[in-house]
């Protein structure tokens, strides 16, 4: 029986590294390259590209002899990746569904058609009885407020005929021995998921697009000495203001911040997330603060939330004296595209770099 992946302490993303023998999924793809559109069915791999094997954090492999036909996703992040790959028609259910308007363009309309199995963690019996042949788990065996305590065992998944895979870029990162400073694990997840679902050509397009953006930023600001890089604090407003939650060096946000030419003020924190005190933030006195609010579903609602986060920093006695607050150095960039591994991580790298290094990034 396949053991469960290592537990993480934050939301996570898919099973990643391909094992030798997997096909390259060659085939005609969607040439549009528009991140707001799902990949075309023409980009799907031929049957001859199988078997495909992917591994979990412990290196245990799961082999697919054909593309899965009925997929359940644990939350919106893995659902979005499938939609972008053009495999959304295979998704029969999801937990933690995306709110209306939170996904870009055509993806939002497609997401609305996916059956919601739970507004939070999918209950064990409902998941095992879903009829799925693949479950993409964004949570690993972490404790999700008690919901994951009732998660199916690997033996139960196997008995139900459900392959159980994880997104590795954050699932495994929390236990990594090194800091996450690039998007290679995210790109590996997208590549792996493309191989598994027969959408390898589209996966290559998405990864190539990410690399092009990140490489351009790296060329423009990558040579900036560490001491010359502005310091940066990701303010997770929705996590609460009483005690801030910092993104540490195993979180994908650390890679996004680093690639953008900034210094995460909590980069010396080993792990993905950690509760800190405002005195810790004050001691770091960041040059820039990202107002990390979660997508409310509309531009107006998002703007209101950004305003609220900024006002709180400007009026709170503990934070109004911060350098970034005094200079108005705020970035209004949503949480999801920064802290959840996906295609938009590269867009965030570009946006941060353009803001903190004006004139250097086009």
C-alpha positions as CSV (number, residue, x, y, z in Angstrom):
1,X,0.0,0.0,0.0
2,X,1.2,3.5,-0.8
3,X,2.1,5.5,2.3
4,X,0.7,8.9,2.9
5,X,2.9,11.9,1.8
6,X,4.7,13.9,4.5
7,X,2.4,16.2,6.4
8,X,2.7,19.9,5.6
9,X,1.5,22.9,7.6
10,X,0.0,24.9,4.7
11,X,-2.1,24.3,1.6
12,X,-0.2,22.4,-1.0
13,X,-0.1,21.6,-4.7
14,X,0.4,18.2,-6.9
15,X,2.6,15.2,-7.3
16,X,5.5,16.3,-9.4
17,X,8.7,14.6,-10.6
18,X,8.4,12.3,-13.6
19,X,10.1,9.0,-13.6
20,X,12.1,7.8,-16.6
21,X,10.0,6.2,-19.2
22,X,7.2,8.8,-19.3
23,X,6.3,10.1,-22.7
24,X,6.7,13.7,-23.8
25,X,3.1,14.2,-24.8
26,X,3.9,15.6,-28.2
27,X,0.9,16.9,-30.0
28,X,-0.7,20.1,-31.4
29,X,-1.5,22.6,-28.6
30,X,-3.4,25.8,-28.1
31,X,-1.2,28.5,-29.6
32,X,-3.0,31.3,-28.0
33,X,-0.8,31.3,-24.9
34,X,-3.5,33.3,-23.0
35,X,-3.4,32.4,-19.3
36,X,-7.1,33.3,-19.0
37,X,-8.1,30.5,-21.4
38,X,-8.1,26.8,-20.9
39,X,-5.9,24.7,-23.1
40,X,-7.4,23.1,-26.2
41,X,-8.2,19.4,-26.4
42,X,-5.8,19.3,-29.4
43,X,-3.0,19.6,-26.9
44,X,-3.7,16.2,-25.3
45,X,-1.2,13.4,-25.6
46,X,-1.7,10.3,-27.6
47,X,-2.4,7.0,-25.9
48,X,1.1,5.9,-26.7
49,X,2.6,8.4,-24.2
50,X,1.6,6.1,-21.3
51,X,2.5,4.6,-18.9
52,X,3.3,7.7,-16.8
53,X,4.7,7.5,-13.3
54,X,4.7,10.3,-10.7
55,X,6.1,10.3,-7.2
56,X,5.0,11.6,-3.9
57,X,7.3,13.4,-1.3
58,X,8.7,10.1,-0.1
59,X,9.5,9.0,-3.6
60,X,6.8,6.4,-3.9
61,X,5.4,6.1,-7.4
62,X,1.9,6.0,-8.8
63,X,1.6,4.8,-12.4
64,X,-1.0,5.7,-14.9
65,X,-1.6,3.5,-18.0
66,X,-4.1,6.0,-19.4
67,X,-5.4,9.4,-18.7
68,X,-7.9,9.6,-15.8
69,X,-11.5,10.1,-16.8
70,X,-13.1,11.2,-13.5
71,X,-11.1,13.6,-11.4
72,X,-11.9,15.1,-8.0
73,X,-9.9,18.1,-6.8
74,X,-9.5,19.0,-3.2
75,X,-9.7,22.7,-3.8
76,X,-9.7,25.6,-6.2
77,X,-5.9,25.6,-6.9
78,X,-5.7,22.1,-8.4
79,X,-9.0,22.8,-10.2
80,X,-7.6,25.9,-11.8
81,X,-4.5,24.0,-13.0
82,X,-6.7,21.4,-14.7
83,X,-8.8,24.1,-16.3
84,X,-5.7,25.8,-17.7
85,X,-4.5,22.5,-19.0
86,X,-7.7,21.9,-20.8
87,X,-8.6,18.9,-18.7
88,X,-11.5,20.5,-16.9
89,X,-14.0,18.3,-18.7
90,X,-12.6,15.4,-16.7
91,X,-13.3,17.0,-13.3
92,X,-16.5,15.6,-11.6
93,X,-16.2,17.4,-8.3
94,X,-14.2,19.6,-6.0
95,X,-13.9,20.8,-2.4
96,X,-13.1,24.4,-1.4
97,X,-14.7,25.7,-4.7
98,X,-13.5,29.0,-6.1
99,X,-15.8,31.9,-5.4
100,X,-17.7,33.4,-8.3
101,X,-15.4,35.8,-10.2
102,X,-12.2,34.7,-8.4
103,X,-10.8,32.8,-11.5
104,X,-9.8,34.8,-14.6
105,X,-11.8,34.9,-17.8
106,X,-13.2,31.7,-19.3
107,X,-11.9,29.7,-16.3
108,X,-14.5,31.2,-14.0
109,X,-17.4,30.0,-16.2
110,X,-15.9,26.6,-16.5
111,X,-15.3,26.3,-12.8
112,X,-19.0,27.1,-12.1
113,X,-20.0,23.9,-14.0
114,X,-18.0,21.7,-11.6
115,X,-20.0,19.9,-8.9
116,X,-19.2,21.1,-5.4
117,X,-18.7,18.1,-3.1
118,X,-18.0,20.3,-0.1
119,X,-17.5,24.0,0.6
120,X,-14.5,22.9,2.7
121,X,-12.7,19.5,3.0
122,X,-14.6,16.7,1.2
123,X,-16.0,14.2,3.7
124,X,-14.4,10.7,3.6
125,X,-17.5,8.8,2.5
126,X,-18.5,11.4,-0.2
127,X,-15.0,11.3,-1.6
128,X,-14.7,7.6,-1.6
129,X,-18.2,7.3,-3.2
130,X,-17.6,10.0,-5.8
131,X,-16.8,7.6,-8.6
132,X,-13.4,9.3,-9.2
133,X,-10.4,7.5,-10.6
134,X,-8.1,10.3,-9.5
135,X,-8.0,12.6,-6.5
136,X,-5.7,15.5,-6.6
137,X,-4.9,16.5,-3.0
138,X,-3.8,20.0,-2.2
139,X,-3.7,19.4,1.5
140,X,-1.6,16.3,2.1
141,X,-2.3,14.9,5.6
142,X,-2.2,18.3,7.3
143,X,-4.8,19.1,9.9
144,X,-7.4,21.3,8.3
145,X,-9.4,22.3,11.3
146,X,-10.4,18.7,12.0
147,X,-11.7,18.0,8.5
148,X,-8.6,16.1,7.4
149,X,-8.7,14.0,10.5
150,X,-11.4,12.0,8.7
151,X,-9.4,11.7,5.5
152,X,-9.4,8.3,3.7
153,X,-6.5,6.0,4.2
154,X,-4.4,4.9,1.3
155,X,-5.9,1.5,1.6
156,X,-9.4,3.0,1.4
157,X,-8.4,5.0,-1.7
158,X,-7.1,1.9,-3.3
159,X,-10.2,-0.2,-2.5
160,X,-12.3,2.5,-4.1
161,X,-10.2,2.5,-7.2
162,X,-9.0,6.1,-6.7
163,X,-5.4,7.1,-7.3
164,X,-4.3,9.7,-4.8
165,X,-1.7,12.2,-5.8
166,X,-0.4,15.5,-4.4
167,X,0.9,18.7,-5.6
168,X,4.5,18.6,-4.5
169,X,5.6,22.2,-4.9
170,X,4.2,23.1,-1.5
171,X,3.3,19.7,0.0
172,X,6.9,18.7,0.1
173,X,8.4,22.2,0.5
174,X,7.5,22.5,4.2
175,X,9.8,19.5,4.9
176,X,12.5,20.6,2.5
177,X,16.0,21.2,3.8
178,X,16.5,24.2,1.6
179,X,14.7,27.5,1.0
180,X,12.3,27.8,-1.9
181,X,13.8,30.5,-4.1
182,X,12.6,29.6,-7.6
183,X,9.5,28.2,-9.3
184,X,11.0,25.0,-10.6
185,X,8.9,22.8,-8.3
186,X,5.7,24.6,-9.5
187,X,6.8,24.1,-13.1
188,X,7.4,20.4,-12.3
189,X,3.9,20.1,-10.9
190,X,2.4,21.6,-14.1
191,X,4.5,19.4,-16.3
192,X,3.6,16.3,-14.2
193,X,-0.1,17.0,-14.2
194,X,0.1,17.6,-17.9
195,X,1.7,14.1,-18.4
196,X,-0.9,12.5,-16.2
197,X,-3.9,14.0,-17.9
198,X,-2.6,13.8,-21.4
199,X,-2.2,17.6,-21.8
200,X,1.6,17.7,-21.9
201,X,1.8,20.0,-24.9
202,X,-0.4,22.6,-23.1
203,X,1.7,22.1,-19.9
204,X,4.8,23.0,-21.9
205,X,3.2,26.1,-23.2
206,X,2.2,27.2,-19.7
207,X,5.7,26.5,-18.2
208,X,7.4,28.2,-21.1
209,X,5.3,31.3,-20.6
210,X,6.2,31.3,-16.9
211,X,9.9,30.9,-17.6
212,X,9.9,33.7,-20.2
213,X,8.4,36.2,-17.7
214,X,10.7,35.1,-14.8
215,X,13.8,35.1,-17.0
216,X,13.1,38.6,-18.2
217,X,12.8,39.8,-14.6
218,X,16.0,37.9,-13.6
219,X,17.9,39.5,-16.4
220,X,16.7,43.0,-15.3
221,X,17.2,42.7,-11.5
222,X,18.8,39.4,-10.8
223,X,22.3,41.0,-10.5
224,X,21.2,43.3,-7.8
225,X,23.3,42.8,-4.7
226,X,21.5,41.4,-1.7
227,X,22.2,44.5,0.4
228,X,20.6,46.7,-2.4
229,X,17.4,44.7,-2.6
230,X,14.5,46.3,-0.8
231,X,13.0,44.4,2.1
232,X,9.5,43.0,1.7
233,X,6.7,41.9,4.0
234,X,3.7,39.9,2.9
235,X,0.8,41.1,5.1
236,X,-1.8,38.4,5.2
237,X,-4.7,40.6,6.2
238,X,-7.3,37.8,6.0
239,X,-5.3,35.7,8.5
240,X,-6.0,38.3,11.1
241,X,-4.4,41.4,12.4
242,X,-3.9,40.5,16.1
243,X,-0.9,38.3,15.4
244,X,0.5,38.4,11.8
245,X,1.2,35.3,9.9
246,X,4.6,35.4,8.1
247,X,5.4,33.5,4.9
248,X,8.7,31.7,5.6
249,X,11.4,30.4,3.3
250,X,9.7,27.1,2.3
251,X,6.5,28.9,1.1
252,X,6.2,29.6,-2.7
253,X,5.7,33.3,-1.8
254,X,9.4,33.3,-0.7
255,X,10.4,32.3,-4.2
256,X,8.1,34.9,-5.8
257,X,9.5,37.7,-3.6
258,X,13.1,36.5,-4.2
259,X,12.8,36.3,-8.0
260,X,11.3,39.7,-8.0
261,X,14.5,41.2,-6.6
262,X,13.3,41.7,-3.0
263,X,14.2,40.3,0.4
264,X,11.5,38.5,2.3
265,X,11.9,39.9,5.9
266,X,11.1,36.5,7.3
267,X,13.3,34.5,4.9
268,X,15.3,33.1,7.9
269,X,12.1,31.3,9.1
270,X,12.4,27.6,8.2
271,X,9.0,26.3,7.2
272,X,6.1,27.6,5.2
273,X,4.1,29.8,7.6
274,X,4.7,31.1,11.1
275,X,2.8,33.3,13.5
276,X,5.0,36.2,14.5
277,X,4.5,39.4,16.6
278,X,4.1,42.9,15.3
279,X,7.2,43.7,17.3
280,X,9.0,41.4,14.9
281,X,7.7,43.2,11.8
282,X,8.6,46.6,13.4
283,X,12.1,45.3,14.0
284,X,12.5,44.5,10.3
285,X,10.9,47.8,9.3
286,X,10.2,46.6,5.6
287,X,10.7,48.9,2.6
288,X,7.6,47.5,1.0
289,X,4.4,45.8,2.2
290,X,2.2,43.6,0.1
291,X,-1.5,43.8,1.0
292,X,-2.3,40.1,0.6
293,X,-6.0,39.9,0.6
294,X,-7.9,37.0,-0.8
295,X,-10.0,37.4,-3.9
296,X,-13.5,38.6,-3.1
297,X,-14.9,37.9,-6.6
298,X,-15.0,41.4,-8.1
299,X,-12.7,44.3,-8.6
300,X,-14.8,46.6,-6.4
301,X,-14.8,44.1,-3.5
302,X,-11.1,43.6,-3.9
303,X,-10.4,47.3,-3.9
304,X,-12.5,47.7,-0.7
305,X,-10.5,44.9,1.0
306,X,-7.2,46.5,-0.1
307,X,-8.4,49.8,1.3
308,X,-9.3,48.2,4.6
309,X,-5.9,46.5,4.9
310,X,-4.0,49.7,4.1
311,X,-6.1,51.8,6.5
312,X,-5.5,49.3,9.3
313,X,-1.7,49.6,8.8
314,X,-1.9,53.4,8.6
315,X,-4.0,53.8,11.7
316,X,-2.7,51.0,14.0
317,X,-0.4,52.4,16.6
318,X,2.0,49.4,16.2
319,X,2.4,49.8,12.4
320,X,1.8,53.4,11.4
321,X,5.4,54.3,12.0
322,X,6.8,51.6,9.6
323,X,8.9,53.0,6.8
324,X,6.7,51.3,4.1
325,X,3.6,52.8,5.7
326,X,5.0,56.3,5.9
327,X,6.2,56.2,2.3
328,X,3.0,54.6,1.0
329,X,5.0,51.6,-0.3
330,X,2.1,49.2,-0.7
331,X,1.5,46.6,-3.3
332,X,-2.1,45.5,-4.0
333,X,-1.6,41.9,-5.1
334,X,-3.9,39.1,-4.1
335,X,-2.9,36.3,-1.7
336,X,-3.7,33.4,-4.0
337,X,-1.4,34.3,-6.9
338,X,1.4,34.8,-4.4
339,X,1.1,31.9,-1.9
340,X,-0.6,29.2,-3.9
341,X,1.5,27.5,-6.5
342,X,0.3,28.1,-10.1
343,X,0.7,29.8,-13.4
344,X,0.1,33.3,-11.9
345,X,3.2,33.1,-9.7
346,X,5.2,34.3,-12.6
347,X,2.8,37.2,-13.2
348,X,3.3,38.2,-9.6
349,X,7.0,38.1,-9.9
350,X,6.8,40.5,-12.8
351,X,4.3,42.8,-11.0
352,X,6.4,43.0,-7.8
353,X,9.6,43.6,-9.7
354,X,8.0,46.3,-11.9
355,X,6.8,48.1,-8.7
356,X,9.9,47.9,-6.5
357,X,12.5,48.3,-9.3
358,X,10.9,51.1,-11.5
359,X,12.4,51.5,-14.9
360,X,14.2,48.2,-14.8
361,X,11.4,45.8,-15.7
362,X,9.3,46.4,-18.8
